[in-house]
Amino acid sequence: MRKTIIAVISISTLVSCAEMTTVMEQVNTATGSTNPALTNDEVIRGLREALTVGTNNSSNLTSKLDGFYKNPEIFIPFPPEALKVKEKVEQLGMKKQVDEFVMTLNRAAETATSEAAPIFVNAIKEMTIADGFAILRGNDNAATQYLKDKTAAQLKVKFNPIVKAAIQKVEVTKYWNPIINTYNKVPFVEKMNPDLEDYVTAKAMDGLFLMIAKEETKIRKDPMARVTDLLKKVFQ
């Protein structure tokens, strides 16, 4: 089937969209494929379905309790630009507070990503025929990269207030303020106060897209992950 799709891509620039289905049938015959020919509509619907499944599964995985905190692939650490803060306050006996603060960062990301799936809907709906065939012939995360290209800027704008609310909900600043205030009182240190909202937003997005990419790879490579007849047909 993959050879069939690639063959179609190579000649698709010579024919109109209206002729594409006939061409696909001819290519299937020429390549000896016994699978029913894929129409343009099936390709696009199948890829939209794959992205919908992938984003929903990923949102469910990341938004559950410990979805970030106990997943080493997407765990959010103490802000790297403030590692001096971490080292100094731990020396002052505040390791417990540091650990609790890091946990709340991850809790904020878990809360925020529960709101992510609807944001992807428009990008998925807007997928064109050209997008679809480029994704089909692309690498294992081509659909995820398409989604990231289409939504990253918008997602950041929409995600930021969600993260802000999540930070308030899990009381990140309750754990952060004693840490940063203690550090900033130390003589001769450079005062610091990183933007926690921006940090969690970026990390939450990175983690979410990583999990979407894993879901996409699973759908492409594992027949058991193709949970509908259309996914089975498009990705066989």
C-alpha positions in Angstrom: 0.0 0.0 0.0 2.8 2.4 0.8 4.3 1.8 -2.7 0.9 2.6 -4.1 0.7 5.9 -2.3 4.2 7.0 -3.3 3.4 6.1 -6.9 0.2 8.3 -6.7 2.2 11.2 -5.3 4.6 11.1 -8.2 1.9 11.5 -10.8 -0.6 13.6 -8.8 0.8 16.9 -10.2 -0.2 15.8 -13.7 -3.9 15.2 -13.0 -6.7 17.2 -11.5 -8.3 16.2 -8.1 -11.3 15.0 -10.0 -9.2 12.5 -11.9 -7.3 11.3 -8.8 -9.6 8.5 -7.8 -9.4 6.9 -11.3 -5.6 7.3 -11.3 -5.4 5.6 -7.9 -7.4 2.7 -9.1 -5.1 2.4 -12.1 -2.0 2.5 -10.0 -3.4 -0.2 -7.7 -4.0 -2.4 -10.7 -0.5 -1.7 -12.1 1.2 -2.5 -8.8 -0.8 -5.6 -8.3 -2.4 -4.4 -5.0 -5.4 -6.4 -3.8 -6.5 -3.7 -1.4 -9.4 -1.4 -2.4 -8.1 1.9 -3.9 -8.0 4.8 -1.5 -9.9 7.9 -2.5 -8.8 11.4 -1.7 -11.6 11.6 0.8 -10.6 8.4 2.6 -7.0 9.6 2.8 -8.0 12.9 4.4 -10.6 11.4 6.7 -8.2 8.7 7.7 -5.4 11.2 8.6 -7.9 13.5 10.4 -9.1 10.4 12.3 -5.5 9.4 13.2 -4.7 12.9 14.5 -8.0 13.0 16.5 -7.2 9.7 18.1 -3.6 10.7 18.7 -4.4 14.0 20.3 -7.2 12.6 22.4 -5.1 9.8 23.7 -2.2 12.1 24.3 -4.3 14.6 26.2 -5.7 11.8 28.3 -2.2 10.5 29.1 -0.7 13.8 30.0 -3.6 15.2 31.9 -4.1 12.3 34.3 -2.5 12.4 37.8 1.3 12.0 37.4 0.9 12.2 33.6 3.9 14.5 33.6 5.3 14.0 37.1 6.0 10.3 36.8 6.7 10.1 33.1 10.5 10.6 32.7 10.1 11.5 29.0 8.1 14.7 29.8 8.8 15.3 33.5 9.3 19.1 34.1 12.4 19.8 36.1 13.3 22.8 38.2 13.8 25.7 35.7 17.3 25.3 34.3 18.0 29.0 34.3 17.4 29.0 38.1 19.5 26.1 39.1 21.6 28.4 41.2 18.5 29.0 43.2 17.9 25.3 43.6 21.4 24.6 44.8 21.5 27.5 47.2 18.2 26.9 49.0 18.8 23.1 49.2 22.1 24.0 51.0 19.9 26.1 53.3 17.7 23.0 54.1 14.8 23.5 51.7 15.1 20.4 49.6 11.5 19.3 50.6 10.2 22.7 49.4 12.1 22.3 46.2 10.7 18.9 45.5 7.1 20.1 46.3 7.6 23.0 43.9 8.7 20.8 41.1 5.7 18.6 41.7 3.4 21.5 41.4 5.0 22.5 38.0 4.1 19.1 36.7 0.6 19.3 38.2 0.1 22.6 36.4 1.0 21.0 33.1 -1.2 18.0 33.8 -4.1 20.4 34.5 -3.4 22.5 31.4 -3.2 19.7 28.9 -6.6 18.5 29.8 -7.9 21.5 27.8 -5.7 21.0 24.8 -7.6 18.6 22.5 -10.3 21.1 21.4 -7.5 23.5 20.3 -6.4 21.0 17.7 -9.8 20.6 16.0 -9.6 23.4 13.5 -6.1 22.5 12.3 -7.2 18.9 11.8 -10.3 20.1 9.9 -8.3 22.3 7.6 -6.0 19.5 6.3 -5.8 19.6 2.5 -5.3 16.8 0.0 -1.7 18.0 -0.5 -1.2 18.0 3.3 -2.6 14.5 3.5 -0.5 12.9 0.9 2.6 14.7 2.2 1.9 13.2 5.6 1.3 9.7 4.3 4.6 9.6 2.5 6.4 11.4 5.4 8.2 10.0 8.4 6.7 8.5 11.5 5.8 11.9 13.0 4.8 13.7 9.9 1.2 14.2 11.0 2.4 15.5 14.4 4.8 17.9 12.7 2.0 19.2 10.5 -0.1 19.7 13.6 2.7 21.5 15.4 3.4 23.8 12.4 -0.3 24.7 12.2 -1.0 25.2 15.9 2.1 26.0 17.9 1.8 29.8 17.8 -2.0 29.7 18.4 -1.6 27.0 21.0 0.9 29.0 23.0 -1.5 32.0 23.1 -4.4 29.9 24.2 -2.4 27.7 26.5 -0.9 30.5 28.5 -4.0 31.5 30.4 -4.9 27.9 30.9 -1.4 27.4 32.4 -1.9 30.5 34.5 -5.1 29.2 35.9 -3.5 25.8 36.5 -0.6 27.4 38.3 -3.1 29.1 40.6 -5.1 26.0 41.0 -2.2 23.8 42.2 -0.7 26.8 44.1 2.7 26.8 42.5 3.6 30.2 43.9 2.8 28.9 47.4 5.9 26.7 47.0 7.9 29.0 44.8 7.7 32.2 46.7 9.5 30.9 49.9 12.2 29.5 47.7 12.9 32.6 45.6 12.5 34.9 48.6 15.0 32.9 50.6 17.4 32.8 47.7 17.1 36.6 47.0 17.9 37.4 50.6 21.3 35.7 50.3 24.0 38.4 50.2 25.7 39.1 46.9 23.6 36.7 44.8 22.1 37.8 41.5 18.4 38.2 42.0 16.2 35.8 40.0 12.6 35.2 39.3 11.9 33.2 36.1 8.6 33.4 34.3 7.0 30.2 35.5 4.0 30.6 33.3 6.1 30.7 30.2 8.3 27.9 31.4 5.3 25.5 32.1 3.6 26.5 28.9 6.6 25.6 26.8 7.2 22.4 28.7 3.6 21.4 28.6 3.5 21.9 24.8 6.7 20.0 24.3 5.4 17.1 26.3 2.1 17.0 24.6 3.6 17.0 21.1 6.0 14.3 22.1 3.2 12.1 23.2 1.2 12.8 20.1 4.2 11.7 18.0 4.4 8.5 19.9 0.7 7.9 19.3 1.2 8.6 15.6 4.1 6.1 15.3 2.0 3.5 17.1 -0.9 4.0 14.6 1.5 3.7 11.7 3.3 0.6 12.9 1.0 -1.3 15.2 -2.2 -2.7 13.6 -3.8 -3.0 17.0 -3.6 0.8 17.4 -5.8 1.3 14.3 -9.1 1.3 16.1 -11.4 2.0 13.2 -11.9 0.4 9.8 -10.8 3.6 8.1 -7.5 3.7 10.0 -6.9 0.1 9.1 -7.5 0.8 5.4 -5.4 4.0 5.2 -2.4 2.7 7.2 -2.3 -0.9 6.1 
